[in-house]
Amino acid sequence: MAAHPVSPLAPKSYPDLPPVAGVRFATAEAGIKYKNRTDVLLMAFDEGTVAAGVLTRSQCSSAAVDWCRTNLPGGLARGLVVNSGNANAFTGIKGKESVRKTAEIAAAALGCSTAEIFLASTGVIGEPLDAGKFAGVLDDCATRLVDTPWIESARAIMTTDTFPKLSGAVLEIDGIEIRINGIAKGSGMIAPDMATMLSFVVTDMPIAADVLQALLARHTRTSFNAITVDSDTSTSDTLLAFATGKAAIDPILSLDDPRAEIFGEALSDVLFELAIHVVRDGEGATKQVSVHVEGAVSDDSAFRIAKSIADSPLVKTAIAGEDANWGRVVMAVGKAGEPADRDRLSIRFGDLLVAREGERAPGYDEAATSAYMKGEELELTVSLGLGEGRATVYTCDLTHGYITINGDYRS
């Protein structure tokens, strides 16, 4: 599969994330699918690191997801192994055996138990993953662990991504500096029903596993669960967070601790930025679109309507063609299966009112609207006039590039 051009929405620069005490990593070329590029990431955590995670709700989850689901209740982590190029999904008994062997190799390399090893795989579905490819690779990685540069860890987990995805936050709590670093991968098969394709967040904050889990789940709803590229939920979606507890501060042991809110907001910022990077690297994307729905009967209803709009191929292709086709937006609202009144509906592209009270707005300006649609970042707002419910879903346009990328994905 040929490399694809870097997304026009790629960042102009990447953050130089600082070390996080208690976390080191190494990358390697295992030749799982790609040639002349890293495709394996080993992350090592100091003893006492706690783990939390949100995993795909797909009923056809991958072997690695099942492995994480088994280990997460233990709440402790010493290692993470991520590979790109093969999702190890829909691989039956062979897939289960592969994750077991991979975990054993990693545990031996890091000197811990397999219950403290977490795994994630991304790539082609249905192809067996040979755990033997990790045998010498992970042993070697364990001998050359480093704490920077984080961009190398982000590069190793890419598949059809055209740029690495990183985000970080440094905050102060009780006069102590706290660090949060995150990486993600994702470009297609993105309509997460929990997280994104793969995302990993680390922090030196001392925090109980159940509190970290609660904060991660809460802030996933407004970040990774609020994005869509193509409406398809992956078999491999995995979001994991690891807290080493190395910062010299009393641990957060309860959500009632006011520091939990402060830490949670910084965590939310990191998750949100990573999620937006995924949208901006949507396969073939040329525009980022924020779909706002207001005036719904509830927030949940607003979300489902926003998702219906953001998932619509007709809406997304119109945006690709720089056409403010509000008729397609009306269609997507109507098919969502949620309360809506055609004659109360209004639609705006940016600040431009294009439809109101069931028909085209009297002051509709075709030239101004067409000019707005040429931008790279667009806002689409639907007002239902039924209640106080509101939600936002983030998406991208749908271009010929999406077909090109996915048409040759396995070739």
C-alpha positions in Angstrom: 0.0 0.0 0.0 1.5 3.3 -1.1 1.9 6.1 1.4 -0.7 8.8 1.2 -0.1 12.6 1.1 0.0 14.3 4.5 -3.4 15.7 5.3 -3.8 19.4 4.5 -5.3 19.7 8.0 -2.1 18.4 9.7 -0.5 20.5 12.4 2.3 22.8 11.3 4.4 21.7 14.3 4.4 19.0 17.0 4.6 19.5 20.7 7.9 18.4 22.4 6.3 16.5 25.2 8.4 16.3 28.4 9.4 13.1 30.2 6.8 11.6 32.6 8.5 10.1 35.7 8.0 6.3 35.8 7.4 5.9 32.0 9.9 4.8 29.4 9.4 3.4 25.9 11.1 2.1 22.8 10.0 1.5 19.2 11.1 -1.1 16.6 10.6 -2.4 13.1 9.1 -5.9 13.3 8.0 -6.1 9.6 4.4 -7.0 10.6 3.1 -5.3 7.4 5.0 -2.1 6.7 8.6 -1.9 5.4 11.2 0.5 6.6 9.2 2.0 9.4 8.6 1.3 13.0 5.5 -0.8 13.8 5.9 -1.8 17.4 5.9 0.2 20.6 6.9 -1.1 24.0 6.1 1.2 27.0 7.4 0.3 30.4 6.0 1.6 33.7 7.5 1.6 37.2 6.0 -0.6 39.8 2.8 0.8 41.3 1.5 2.3 38.1 -2.3 2.2 38.0 -4.3 1.6 34.8 -7.7 2.6 33.5 -9.3 2.1 30.1 -12.3 2.4 27.9 -12.7 -0.2 25.2 -14.8 -0.7 22.1 -18.4 -1.8 22.5 -18.1 -3.7 19.2 -19.5 -7.2 19.5 -16.7 -8.4 17.3 -13.8 -7.0 19.4 -10.2 -8.0 18.8 -8.1 -10.4 20.8 -6.1 -7.5 22.2 -9.2 -5.7 23.4 -10.4 -8.9 25.1 -7.0 -9.2 26.8 -7.2 -5.6 28.1 -10.8 -6.2 29.3 -9.5 -9.1 31.4 -6.6 -7.2 32.9 -8.2 -3.8 33.6 -10.0 -4.8 36.8 -6.6 -5.6 38.3 -5.8 -1.9 38.0 -2.0 -2.2 37.8 0.3 -2.0 34.8 4.0 -2.6 34.1 4.0 -2.7 30.3 2.1 -1.9 27.1 2.8 -3.4 23.7 1.2 -1.8 20.6 1.6 -3.0 17.0 0.4 -1.5 13.8 -0.3 -3.3 10.5 -2.4 -6.1 11.9 -5.4 -5.7 14.2 -5.4 -9.4 15.4 -9.2 -9.2 15.1 -11.5 -12.0 13.8 -8.6 -14.4 14.2 -10.3 -17.0 16.5 -8.2 -19.3 18.7 -5.0 -18.2 16.9 -5.7 -14.6 18.0 -6.1 -15.6 21.6 -2.9 -17.6 21.5 -1.1 -14.7 19.9 -2.0 -12.2 22.6 -1.1 -14.8 25.3 2.3 -15.4 23.8 2.9 -11.7 23.2 2.1 -10.9 26.8 4.5 -13.6 28.0 7.3 -12.3 25.9 6.7 -8.7 27.2 6.4 -9.9 30.8 9.7 -11.7 30.6 11.4 -8.7 29.0 10.1 -6.4 31.7 10.2 -8.7 34.7 6.6 -8.7 35.6 3.4 -10.8 35.4 1.2 -11.1 32.3 -1.6 -9.6 34.3 0.3 -6.3 34.3 0.8 -6.3 30.5 -1.6 -4.4 28.2 -1.9 -5.0 24.5 -3.3 -3.1 21.5 -3.2 -3.9 17.8 -4.3 -2.0 14.8 -4.4 -2.7 11.1 -6.0 -5.3 8.8 -8.8 -7.4 10.3 -8.9 -11.2 9.7 -5.1 -11.8 9.3 -3.5 -14.0 12.0 -0.7 -12.1 13.9 2.4 -14.2 14.5 3.5 -13.5 18.1 6.9 -14.9 17.1 7.7 -11.5 15.4 7.8 -10.0 18.9 10.2 -12.5 20.5 13.6 -10.8 19.9 12.1 -7.4 19.2 10.6 -6.8 22.7 13.7 -8.2 24.4 15.8 -5.7 22.5 13.3 -2.8 23.2 13.6 -3.5 26.9 17.3 -2.8 26.8 17.0 0.6 25.2 14.1 2.3 26.9 14.0 6.1 26.9 11.7 8.8 28.2 11.7 11.1 25.0 11.0 12.0 22.2 7.4 11.1 22.4 6.8 11.7 18.7 8.6 8.3 18.0 6.0 6.5 20.1 3.2 8.2 18.1 4.8 7.3 14.8 5.1 3.6 15.6 1.4 3.1 16.0 0.3 4.7 12.7 -1.5 2.8 10.0 -3.2 5.0 7.3 -2.5 8.0 9.5 -0.7 10.7 7.6 0.8 12.4 10.7 1.6 11.4 14.3 -0.9 12.6 17.0 0.4 14.0 20.3 -1.0 16.2 23.1 0.2 17.1 26.6 -0.7 19.2 29.6 1.4 20.5 32.5 -0.6 21.8 35.4 0.0 22.7 39.0 -1.8 21.2 41.9 -0.9 22.2 45.5 2.2 23.8 44.1 3.4 20.6 42.5 3.9 20.2 38.7 1.8 17.4 37.2 2.4 16.1 33.7 0.0 14.4 31.3 1.1 13.1 27.9 -1.0 11.5 25.2 -0.6 9.8 21.8 -3.2 8.5 19.4 -3.7 6.9 16.1 -6.8 7.0 13.9 -7.7 8.0 10.4 -10.5 5.7 9.1 -13.0 3.3 10.7 -13.7 6.1 13.1 -17.1 6.4 14.9 -15.8 5.4 18.3 -18.3 3.9 20.7 -16.0 4.5 23.6 -12.7 5.9 22.4 -10.7 6.2 19.2 -8.8 3.5 17.3 -5.9 3.6 19.7 -4.9 6.2 22.3 -2.6 6.1 25.3 -2.3 8.6 28.1 0.3 8.7 30.9 0.6 10.9 33.9 2.7 11.1 37.1 -0.3 12.1 39.2 -0.9 9.8 42.2 -4.5 8.7 41.7 -6.6 5.7 42.5 -7.4 3.4 39.6 -11.2 3.7 40.1 -11.0 7.5 40.1 -8.8 7.6 37.0 -11.3 5.2 35.4 -14.3 7.4 36.2 -12.6 10.5 34.9 -11.4 8.8 31.7 -14.9 7.5 31.0 -16.5 10.9 31.7 -14.2 12.9 29.4 -14.3 10.3 26.6 -17.9 11.2 26.0 -17.0 14.7 24.9 -13.8 13.9 23.1 -13.4 10.5 21.3 -17.0 9.6 21.5 -17.9 12.9 19.9 -16.0 12.3 16.7 -16.8 10.5 13.5 -14.9 10.1 10.2 -17.0 7.5 8.4 -19.6 6.1 11.0 -17.7 2.8 11.4 -16.8 1.6 14.9 -13.6 -0.3 15.0 -13.2 -3.8 16.5 -10.0 -2.5 18.1 -10.9 0.8 19.7 -8.7 1.1 22.9 -8.1 4.1 25.2 -5.8 3.4 28.1 -4.5 5.7 30.8 -1.6 5.0 33.1 -0.7 6.9 36.3 2.7 6.3 37.8 2.1 8.3 41.0 5.6 9.7 40.9 4.6 13.3 41.6 5.3 14.4 45.2 1.7 15.0 46.1 -1.0 13.3 48.1 -3.0 10.8 46.0 -6.5 11.6 44.7 -8.5 8.8 46.3 -12.0 10.0 45.6 -14.0 12.0 43.0 -15.1 14.2 45.9 -11.5 15.5 46.2 -11.6 18.9 44.5 -8.3 18.2 42.9 -10.0 15.4 40.9 -11.9 18.1 39.0 -8.7 20.1 38.3 -6.9 17.0 37.0 -9.9 15.9 35.1 -10.2 19.2 33.2 -6.5 18.9 32.1 -7.1 15.2 31.1 -10.1 16.3 29.1 -8.1 18.9 27.2 -5.5 16.2 26.2 -8.2 13.7 25.1 -10.1 16.4 23.1 -7.0 17.6 21.3 -6.1 14.0 20.3 -9.6 13.4 19.1 -9.6 16.5 16.9 -6.3 15.4 15.5 -8.0 12.1 14.4 -10.8 14.0 12.7 -8.3 16.3 10.9 -6.5 13.2 9.7 -9.7 11.6 8.5 -8.9 9.6 5.3 -9.0 12.0 2.4 -10.2 14.8 4.6 -9.8 18.5 3.5 -12.2 20.1 6.0 -12.9 19.9 9.7 -16.5 20.3 10.6 -18.2 21.0 14.0 -21.8 20.0 14.0 -23.8 21.7 16.8 -27.3 20.8 17.7 -29.3 23.0 20.1 -32.9 23.3 21.3 -33.4 19.5 21.4 -35.6 17.7 23.9 -32.5 16.4 25.7 -28.7 16.3 25.4 -28.8 12.7 24.3 -31.4 13.5 21.6 -29.2 16.4 20.4 -26.2 14.1 20.2 -28.0 11.5 18.1 -29.2 14.2 15.7 -25.7 15.7 15.5 -24.3 12.3 14.8 -26.9 11.6 12.1 -25.8 14.8 10.3 -22.0 14.2 10.8 -22.3 10.6 9.6 -24.3 11.4 6.5 -22.4 10.7 3.3 -24.6 13.3 1.5 -23.9 16.0 4.0 -20.1 15.2 4.0 -19.8 15.1 0.2 -21.6 18.4 -0.1 -19.1 19.9 2.3 -16.3 18.4 0.2 -17.8 20.2 -2.8 -18.0 23.4 -0.8 -21.8 23.4 -1.2 -24.0 24.6 1.7 -26.6 22.1 0.8 -28.9 22.6 3.8 -31.5 20.3 2.3 -29.2 17.4 3.1 -28.9 18.6 6.7 -32.7 18.7 6.9 -32.8 15.1 5.6 -30.2 14.0 8.3 -32.3 15.6 11.1 -35.4 14.0 9.9 -34.0 10.4 9.7 -32.4 10.5 13.1 -35.5 9.1 14.8 -35.5 11.9 17.4 -38.1 14.6 18.1 -38.0 17.4 15.5 -40.4 19.9 14.1 -39.8 20.8 10.5 -41.5 24.2 10.9 -39.4 25.2 13.9 -36.0 24.2 12.4 -33.3 26.7 11.6 -29.8 26.0 10.1 -26.7 28.1 10.1 -23.3 27.7 8.4 -21.0 29.7 10.5 -23.0 32.8 11.4 -24.9 32.7 8.2 -28.6 31.7 8.5 -29.6 29.6 5.6 -32.9 28.1 6.7 -35.6 29.1 9.2 -39.0 27.9 10.2 -39.2 25.2 7.7 -38.0 27.0 4.6 -35.0 28.9 3.1 -34.2 32.0 5.2 -35.5 35.2 3.6 -32.1 36.9 3.8 -30.2 33.9 2.4 -27.0 35.0 0.6 -25.7 32.4 -1.8 -22.4 34.2 -2.5 -21.6 34.8 1.2 -22.4 31.1 2.0 -20.3 29.8 -0.9 -17.4 31.9 0.3 -17.7 30.5 3.8 -17.7 26.9 2.6 -14.2 27.4 1.1 -12.7 27.5 4.6 -10.9 24.6 6.2 -12.7 24.7 9.5 -16.5 24.9 9.3 -19.3 25.2 11.9 -22.8 23.8 11.2 -25.5 24.7 13.7 -29.1 23.2 13.8 -31.6 24.8 16.2 -34.7 22.6 16.8 -36.7 25.0 19.1 -38.0 22.1 21.2 -36.1 22.3 24.5 -32.7 22.9 26.2 -30.8 19.9 24.9 -27.5 20.5 23.1 -24.5 18.5 21.8 -21.6 18.8 19.4 -20.1 16.1 17.1 -16.9 16.7 15.2 -16.3 15.3 11.7 -14.6 15.9 8.4 -15.7 15.9 4.7 -15.9 12.9 2.5 -13.7 13.0 -0.7 -12.5 10.7 -3.4 -9.4 10.3 -1.3 -11.4 8.2 1.2 -12.3 5.7 -1.6 -8.8 5.6 -2.9 -7.3 4.8 0.5 -9.8 2.2 1.5 -10.0 0.6 -2.0 -6.3 -0.4 -1.8 -6.1 -0.9 1.9 -5.2 -4.7 1.8 -3.3 -4.5 -1.5 
